[in-house]
Amino acid sequence: MPNYQGVWSLTTQMQAKGDNNWPLGPSGFGAGFAFLGGGRIDTSSSYSNTILTANFNTLGEYSDFGDLTSARQALGALASATRGVWGGGTDGSGKNIMDYVTLASSGNATDFGDLAVADYSKGGLSNSTRGLFWGGSYTISNYIDYITIASAGNSSDFGDLSMQYASGQPGFGSTSRGIMPIGGSSNGYDGAIEYVTYSSTGNTTDFGDQTVYRKFGANGSSSTRGLMAMGATASADVDTMDYVTIASTGNATDFGDMTPARDTAAAASNSISLMASGGQYAAVANTNVVNIATLGNASDYGNLTTATRSWAGCCGSHGGI
């Protein structure tokens, strides 16, 4: 049995993982790790139900966490400090499934409840108490669902996006404000950014625009700065990263680049770093990580054992917590 006091080595962390017992402090498993779930395996074109964990502080360390309740791609994800939730997706048809895991205990996901609309290409974002799933490609939806993360059950209506939304992108935010990069709409690609206040329900408000019109990006934030990375434009995938200051409104500013250009990567952020794993570009298996506070290009984190795309990530210490 490991000693949980003091500084943990990687060996001790992995030993604790086997005991299904991790602390949730700044360097603990729930805070220091990304959780990546679902997707499509490029080498076999099969849907995945796997949940992986990746340590923000240890390059190239991926571990198996458990399985979602069903294999599917193009799903959304969100998290509180203690619980991760995946919603929507497709295995050939749109799903209204929501699954959850307790971040401190490895194991398979449990049914959380149902979304109002069965759909895929969902966006997800949250603060410490309330989670939002929004948009979708199957129904070309502008609907926003919300849940109370600590209480399993079906979603409720939060409000609407300003336009019919047609592509999945992760959202991000602070403890009070949730930011939604729109990506695509029923009219094609879009660069709009919209926001909501978590504590009240209602329709979104215009925030500004991204530097490029794209969808299927990899986004995340600290409590003050949000990053929007990579994605697909009408002509090609891009490696562009933009940033915004969450507390104010306005257009995004160039941050740097990720490598290679790709879309449908799984994104997860803690309060310091944004991680983007896998994605669609000739079976991409690599992961980039970038310091949210410092402008510049991303660094290489390491490689997945299997190239995966159209999956979703979350973390127990993102900017909304």
C-alpha positions as CSV (number, residue, x, y, z in Angstrom):
1,M,0.0,0.0,0.0
2,P,1.6,3.3,-1.0
3,N,2.1,6.2,1.3
4,Y,-0.2,9.0,0.0
5,Q,1.6,11.8,1.9
6,G,4.2,14.0,0.4
7,V,5.4,14.1,-3.2
8,W,4.4,11.3,-5.4
9,S,6.7,9.6,-7.9
10,L,5.2,8.2,-11.1
11,T,5.7,4.7,-9.7
12,T,3.7,5.6,-6.6
13,Q,1.0,7.1,-8.7
14,M,0.6,3.9,-10.8
15,Q,0.7,1.8,-7.6
16,A,-2.1,4.0,-6.2
17,K,-4.0,3.6,-9.5
18,G,-4.0,-0.1,-8.9
19,D,-5.6,0.5,-5.5
20,N,-8.4,2.7,-7.0
21,N,-7.6,5.5,-4.5
22,W,-6.2,8.8,-5.6
23,P,-6.3,12.2,-3.9
24,L,-7.9,15.2,-5.7
25,G,-5.5,17.9,-4.8
26,P,-3.5,20.0,-7.2
27,S,-1.2,17.1,-8.2
28,G,-3.7,14.3,-7.6
29,F,-5.3,12.1,-10.1
30,G,-8.6,14.0,-10.6
31,A,-6.8,17.3,-11.0
32,G,-3.5,16.4,-12.7
33,F,-5.0,14.0,-15.3
34,A,-7.0,14.2,-18.5
35,F,-9.7,11.7,-19.2
36,L,-10.3,10.7,-22.8
37,G,-13.3,8.7,-23.9
38,G,-15.0,7.1,-26.9
39,G,-14.1,7.9,-30.5
40,R,-13.3,6.0,-33.7
41,I,-10.2,3.8,-34.2
42,D,-8.6,4.8,-37.5
43,T,-6.9,1.5,-38.1
44,S,-10.1,-0.5,-37.9
45,S,-12.8,2.2,-38.4
46,S,-14.5,0.7,-35.3
47,Y,-16.2,2.7,-32.5
48,S,-14.5,2.8,-29.2
49,N,-15.9,2.6,-25.6
50,T,-12.4,3.0,-24.0
51,I,-11.6,5.7,-21.4
52,L,-7.9,6.6,-21.1
53,T,-6.1,8.8,-18.6
54,A,-3.1,11.0,-19.4
55,N,-0.9,12.7,-16.8
56,F,-0.4,16.4,-17.7
57,N,2.9,16.4,-15.9
58,T,4.4,13.1,-17.2
59,L,5.1,13.0,-21.0
60,G,3.8,10.0,-22.8
61,E,2.0,8.3,-19.9
62,Y,-1.4,6.9,-20.9
63,S,-3.3,4.4,-18.7
64,D,-6.6,2.5,-19.1
65,F,-9.3,3.9,-16.8
66,G,-12.4,1.8,-17.8
67,D,-15.1,1.8,-20.5
68,L,-18.1,3.9,-21.4
69,T,-21.5,2.2,-21.4
70,S,-21.5,2.0,-25.2
71,A,-19.0,2.5,-28.0
72,R,-19.5,5.7,-29.9
73,Q,-17.8,8.7,-31.5
74,A,-18.6,12.4,-31.8
75,L,-19.6,12.8,-28.2
76,G,-19.2,15.7,-25.7
77,A,-17.6,15.6,-22.3
78,L,-17.5,17.8,-19.2
79,A,-16.3,17.4,-15.5
80,S,-16.6,18.7,-12.0
81,A,-13.7,18.2,-9.5
82,T,-15.0,14.7,-8.7
83,R,-17.1,13.4,-11.7
84,G,-16.6,13.2,-15.5
85,V,-19.7,13.0,-17.8
86,W,-19.8,12.0,-21.5
87,G,-23.0,12.8,-23.5
88,G,-24.4,12.1,-27.0
89,G,-22.5,10.6,-29.8
90,T,-23.1,8.1,-32.6
91,D,-22.5,4.5,-33.5
92,G,-24.3,5.0,-36.8
93,S,-27.3,6.8,-35.3
94,G,-27.5,9.7,-32.9
95,K,-27.5,8.8,-29.1
96,N,-29.0,10.6,-26.1
97,I,-26.9,8.6,-23.7
98,M,-25.0,10.3,-20.8
99,D,-22.4,8.3,-18.8
100,Y,-20.4,9.2,-15.8
101,V,-17.4,8.1,-13.8
102,T,-16.0,9.1,-10.4
103,L,-12.5,10.6,-11.3
104,A,-10.9,9.2,-8.2
105,S,-11.8,5.5,-8.9
106,S,-10.9,3.7,-12.1
107,G,-13.7,1.5,-13.5
108,N,-16.5,1.4,-16.1
109,A,-18.9,4.3,-16.5
110,T,-22.5,4.3,-15.1
111,D,-25.6,5.6,-16.8
112,F,-26.3,9.2,-15.8
113,G,-29.6,9.8,-17.7
114,D,-30.7,11.0,-21.1
115,L,-30.3,14.1,-23.1
116,A,-33.4,15.8,-24.5
117,V,-32.3,15.1,-28.1
118,A,-30.5,12.1,-29.5
119,D,-27.5,13.7,-31.4
120,Y,-23.8,13.6,-32.1
121,S,-21.1,16.2,-32.5
122,K,-22.0,17.6,-29.1
123,G,-20.1,20.3,-27.3
124,G,-19.6,20.1,-23.5
125,L,-18.6,22.6,-20.8
126,S,-19.2,23.0,-17.1
127,N,-18.3,24.8,-13.9
128,S,-18.1,22.8,-10.6
129,T,-21.8,22.2,-10.3
130,R,-23.6,22.6,-13.6
131,G,-22.8,20.9,-16.9
132,L,-24.0,21.9,-20.4
133,F,-24.2,19.8,-23.6
134,W,-25.0,21.9,-26.7
135,G,-25.6,21.7,-30.4
136,G,-25.3,18.7,-32.7
137,S,-25.0,17.6,-36.3
138,Y,-27.7,15.0,-36.7
139,T,-30.6,17.3,-36.0
140,I,-28.8,20.6,-36.8
141,S,-29.7,21.6,-33.3
142,N,-29.3,24.9,-31.4
143,Y,-30.5,23.3,-28.2
144,I,-28.6,23.6,-24.9
145,D,-29.2,20.9,-22.2
146,Y,-28.0,21.3,-18.6
147,I,-27.4,18.9,-15.8
148,T,-26.4,19.1,-12.1
149,I,-23.2,17.0,-12.2
150,A,-23.6,15.7,-8.7
151,S,-27.1,14.3,-9.3
152,A,-27.8,11.7,-12.0
153,G,-30.9,12.3,-14.1
154,N,-32.2,13.5,-17.4
155,S,-31.1,16.9,-18.8
156,S,-33.2,20.0,-18.7
157,D,-33.6,22.9,-21.2
158,F,-31.1,25.7,-20.6
159,G,-31.8,27.9,-23.7
160,D,-30.7,28.1,-27.4
161,L,-27.7,29.1,-29.4
162,S,-28.2,32.0,-31.8
163,M,-28.0,29.7,-34.8
164,Q,-28.5,26.2,-35.9
165,Y,-25.3,24.4,-34.9
166,A,-23.8,21.6,-36.9
167,S,-20.4,20.6,-35.5
168,G,-18.9,19.5,-32.3
169,Q,-16.4,21.6,-30.4
170,P,-15.6,21.5,-26.7
171,G,-16.6,24.6,-24.7
172,F,-14.7,26.2,-21.8
173,G,-15.1,29.0,-19.3
174,S,-14.6,30.4,-15.8
175,T,-16.6,29.5,-12.7
176,S,-19.4,31.9,-13.8
177,R,-19.3,32.1,-17.6
178,G,-19.4,29.3,-20.2
179,I,-17.9,30.0,-23.7
180,M,-19.1,28.2,-26.8
181,P,-17.1,28.4,-30.1
182,I,-19.7,27.7,-32.7
183,G,-17.6,26.1,-35.4
184,G,-20.2,25.1,-38.0
185,S,-23.8,26.0,-38.7
186,S,-26.5,24.9,-41.1
187,N,-25.0,27.5,-43.5
188,G,-21.5,25.9,-43.4
189,Y,-18.4,26.8,-41.4
190,D,-18.6,29.6,-38.8
191,G,-16.3,31.5,-36.5
192,A,-18.7,32.8,-34.0
193,I,-18.1,32.6,-30.2
194,E,-21.1,32.8,-27.8
195,Y,-21.4,32.7,-24.1
196,V,-23.8,32.0,-21.2
197,T,-23.9,32.6,-17.5
198,Y,-24.1,29.2,-15.7
199,S,-26.2,30.4,-12.8
200,S,-29.2,31.5,-15.0
201,T,-30.8,29.7,-17.9
202,G,-31.4,31.5,-21.2
203,N,-30.1,31.9,-24.8
204,T,-26.5,32.7,-25.6
205,T,-25.0,36.1,-26.1
206,D,-22.5,37.1,-28.8
207,F,-18.8,37.1,-27.6
208,G,-16.8,37.7,-30.8
209,D,-15.2,35.7,-33.6
210,Q,-12.4,33.3,-34.0
211,T,-9.5,34.1,-36.3
212,V,-10.5,31.4,-38.8
213,Y,-13.9,29.7,-39.6
214,R,-13.5,26.1,-38.5
215,K,-15.2,23.2,-36.8
216,F,-14.1,20.1,-34.8
217,G,-11.5,22.1,-32.8
218,A,-9.7,21.2,-29.6
219,N,-10.5,23.8,-26.9
220,G,-9.9,24.5,-23.2
221,S,-9.1,27.1,-20.6
222,S,-7.8,28.3,-17.3
223,S,-10.2,30.4,-15.3
224,T,-9.1,33.5,-17.2
225,R,-8.0,32.6,-20.7
226,G,-9.6,30.3,-23.3
227,L,-7.8,28.6,-26.1
228,M,-9.3,27.3,-29.4
229,A,-7.0,25.0,-31.3
230,M,-6.8,23.3,-34.7
231,G,-9.9,22.1,-36.6
232,A,-11.3,21.8,-40.1
233,T,-12.0,24.7,-42.4
234,A,-13.8,24.6,-45.7
235,S,-10.5,23.9,-47.5
236,A,-8.2,22.1,-45.1
237,D,-7.4,21.3,-41.5
238,V,-5.5,24.0,-39.7
239,D,-2.9,24.1,-36.8
240,T,-4.0,27.6,-35.6
241,M,-4.5,28.4,-31.9
242,D,-6.6,31.4,-30.9
243,Y,-7.2,32.8,-27.4
244,V,-9.7,35.0,-25.7
245,T,-10.0,36.6,-22.2
246,I,-13.0,34.9,-20.7
247,A,-14.2,37.8,-18.5
248,S,-14.4,40.2,-21.5
249,T,-16.0,40.0,-24.9
250,G,-14.2,40.5,-28.3
251,N,-12.6,38.7,-31.2
252,A,-9.9,36.1,-30.6
253,T,-6.2,36.7,-31.0
254,D,-3.5,34.4,-32.4
255,F,-1.8,32.3,-29.8
256,G,0.5,30.0,-31.8
257,D,0.3,26.6,-33.5
258,M,-0.2,22.9,-32.8
259,T,1.4,20.1,-34.9
260,P,0.2,18.6,-37.1
261,A,-2.9,20.4,-38.4
262,R,-5.9,18.2,-37.7
263,D,-9.5,18.0,-36.5
264,T,-11.6,15.8,-34.1
265,A,-8.8,15.6,-31.4
266,A,-9.8,14.9,-27.8
267,A,-9.2,18.1,-25.8
268,A,-8.8,18.4,-22.0
269,S,-7.4,21.3,-19.9
270,N,-6.5,21.8,-16.3
271,S,-5.8,25.3,-14.9
272,I,-2.4,25.4,-16.5
273,S,-2.3,23.3,-19.7
274,L,-4.4,22.4,-22.8
275,M,-3.9,18.9,-24.1
276,A,-5.1,17.7,-27.6
277,S,-4.8,14.0,-28.3
278,G,-5.3,12.1,-31.6
279,G,-7.5,13.4,-34.3
280,Q,-8.1,12.9,-38.0
281,Y,-5.1,13.5,-40.2
282,A,-3.7,10.3,-41.7
283,A,-4.4,8.4,-38.5
284,V,-2.8,10.9,-36.1
285,A,-1.7,9.3,-32.8
286,N,0.3,12.1,-31.2
287,T,-0.6,14.5,-28.4
288,N,0.2,18.2,-28.1
289,V,0.3,20.2,-24.8
290,V,0.5,23.9,-24.4
291,N,0.8,26.3,-21.4
292,I,-2.3,28.4,-21.5
293,A,-0.7,31.5,-19.8
294,T,2.2,31.8,-22.3
295,L,1.8,32.6,-26.0
296,G,3.6,30.2,-28.4
297,N,3.5,26.9,-30.1
298,A,2.5,23.6,-28.5
299,S,5.0,21.0,-27.3
300,D,4.9,17.3,-28.1
301,Y,3.5,15.1,-25.3
302,G,3.8,11.6,-26.7
303,N,1.9,9.1,-28.8
304,L,-1.2,7.1,-28.3
305,T,-0.8,3.4,-28.9
306,T,-3.8,3.6,-31.2
307,A,-4.8,6.5,-33.5
308,T,-8.2,7.7,-32.4
309,R,-10.4,10.5,-33.6
310,S,-13.8,12.0,-32.8
311,W,-13.5,11.4,-29.1
312,A,-13.9,13.7,-26.0
313,G,-11.8,14.7,-23.0
314,C,-12.3,16.3,-19.6
315,C,-10.4,17.1,-16.5
316,G,-11.2,17.7,-12.8
317,S,-9.4,21.0,-12.6
318,H,-10.3,23.0,-15.7
319,G,-10.9,26.7,-15.7
320,G,-14.5,26.4,-14.5
321,I,-13.7,24.8,-11.2
